[in-house]
Amino acid sequence: MSDMDEIYKVHDNLYIGAYWPQLNFDKLRKEGITAIVNLMQEKYYVPPKEFKYLFKGFPDNTYPPHDYLQEILEFIERNIKNGKVLVHCAMGISRSGGLIVAWLLKQNPEWSWGDAMDYVWKTRRILPAIEIRESVLDYLESLEGFRRSL
């Protein structure tokens, strides 16, 4: 089994993974995943109805729009309280990694980008594209109480 077949617990009730070659819904059920955020550019699947689902695909190496970031972070926040959330993109490295870091920074505004990256790296090696990093930091700067720090 490769890294691409796994889901990784990053934080309480928050997981990161890849869609390669497909999601294993039985594995997600066993892990207790109740909500899925799909960040792939294309919508390759519709999950079973038991999963809460948000598709906000965008190409890697692009700046995700701030309204996407807001909607994704709100979905995670809403669903993490009473369940487990999986955030995935095609490979589980760039887009999903960037959004996991964004959620961590929103929860911990005193952290730097590097702090959040180090936190995730304890479980999963991620490498968000610079465009994703810049869009996330720009968005978070617009929120009260967040100060940009790499």
Summary of the structure (lengths in Angstrom):
residues: 150
radius of gyration: 14.1
end to end distance: 34.0
largest distance: 43.0
contacts: 477
relative contact order: 0.19
helix: 39%
strand: 17%
